[in-house]
Amino acid sequence: MPRLNRIIETALYVDDLANAREFYSDTLELEVMFESATLVAFNVGGVSTLLLFKRGASLQTQYLSGGEIPPHDAQGRIHVCFAINADEMQAWADRLAKASVAIEGRTEWPKGGSSVYFRDPDENLVELLTPGCWAIY
């Protein structure tokens, strides 16, 4: 029986692509892998990709030389979580403070691990999570 291996891409939809690009590349230090007028793709730890789409820019089918991509988009606040090392939680908190990013919440999980929550420029909820919360991490 075929099985899914992992999530390769996570997409967020943003109003100001340049501002969001700066936040994710400068504040969170993600490497830009691809960039266009409507999309920025970031390398996340060498194992997944964060896609930032200009909100509304992918409402129509996109035709490529190799096929087509169906329409997609989202409204409202979306959540994304990044894995971090437990011994780096304070360094991340300091980095966010230095960038004037307010931490909105903190959680210590019953099975282990901890999270901090903050907003990106488009009010998406971003979480940094240390190991222990999930059986797989």
C-alpha positions in Angstrom: 0.0 0.0 0.0 1.4 3.4 -0.9 2.1 5.8 2.0 2.9 9.5 2.4 6.4 10.3 3.5 6.3 13.9 4.8 5.0 17.3 4.1 7.3 19.0 1.5 5.6 22.4 1.3 3.6 24.6 3.6 2.0 27.7 2.1 1.1 31.0 3.7 -0.7 33.8 1.8 0.4 37.4 2.4 -0.7 40.9 1.4 2.8 42.4 1.3 5.2 39.9 -0.3 8.3 42.1 0.1 7.6 42.7 3.8 6.9 39.0 4.5 10.0 38.0 2.6 12.1 40.4 4.8 10.6 38.9 8.0 11.2 35.3 7.1 14.6 35.8 5.6 16.0 38.4 8.0 14.2 37.7 11.3 13.9 33.9 11.0 17.0 33.5 8.8 15.4 31.3 6.2 17.2 30.9 2.9 15.4 32.1 -0.2 15.4 29.3 -2.9 13.1 30.9 -5.5 11.4 34.2 -5.9 8.9 35.8 -8.4 6.5 38.7 -8.3 3.9 36.4 -6.6 5.8 33.8 -4.7 8.9 33.4 -2.4 10.1 29.9 -1.5 12.3 29.3 1.5 14.4 26.4 2.5 13.4 25.2 6.0 16.2 23.1 7.5 17.0 21.3 4.2 13.9 19.1 4.6 10.9 21.3 3.7 9.8 24.4 1.9 7.8 27.4 3.1 5.9 29.1 0.3 4.8 32.7 0.6 2.1 33.5 -2.0 0.9 37.0 -2.7 -2.7 36.8 -1.5 -5.1 36.5 -4.5 -2.3 35.8 -7.0 -3.1 32.1 -7.3 -6.9 32.2 -7.7 -6.7 31.1 -11.3 -5.2 27.9 -12.7 -1.5 28.3 -13.5 -0.4 26.7 -16.8 3.2 25.6 -17.0 5.1 23.8 -19.7 4.9 20.6 -17.7 1.2 20.8 -16.7 -1.0 23.0 -14.5 -1.5 24.0 -10.9 -5.1 24.3 -9.7 -6.2 27.5 -8.0 -5.5 27.9 -4.3 -5.6 30.7 -1.7 -6.5 31.4 1.9 -8.0 34.1 4.0 -7.5 34.9 7.7 -4.8 33.9 10.1 -2.9 30.7 9.4 -0.6 28.7 11.7 2.8 27.4 10.9 5.2 25.7 13.3 9.0 25.5 13.0 11.1 22.9 14.9 14.0 24.3 17.0 16.6 22.8 19.3 15.6 23.0 23.0 18.9 24.7 23.9 18.1 27.5 21.4 14.8 28.6 22.8 16.2 31.6 24.7 18.4 32.6 21.8 15.2 32.7 19.6 13.3 34.7 22.2 16.2 37.2 22.3 16.3 37.4 18.5 12.6 38.1 18.3 12.9 40.8 21.0 15.8 42.4 19.1 13.6 42.4 16.0 10.7 44.0 18.0 8.5 40.9 17.5 6.2 40.4 20.4 5.8 36.9 21.9 2.1 36.3 22.3 2.2 33.1 24.1 4.3 30.3 25.6 3.4 26.7 26.3 5.1 23.8 28.2 3.7 20.6 26.8 2.6 17.8 29.1 4.8 15.2 27.3 7.7 17.5 26.9 8.8 20.3 24.7 7.9 24.0 24.7 6.5 26.5 22.3 6.6 30.2 21.7 4.0 32.0 19.6 4.3 35.2 17.6 2.8 36.9 14.5 4.3 37.5 11.1 3.6 40.8 9.3 0.3 39.4 8.0 -0.9 38.2 11.4 -0.2 34.6 10.7 0.6 32.7 13.9 4.1 31.4 13.9 5.2 28.8 16.5 8.7 27.7 17.5 8.6 24.2 19.0 11.3 22.2 20.9 11.4 18.4 20.8 9.0 16.3 23.0 5.5 17.5 22.1 4.8 14.9 19.4 5.9 11.3 19.2 7.7 12.1 15.9 9.5 15.2 17.3 
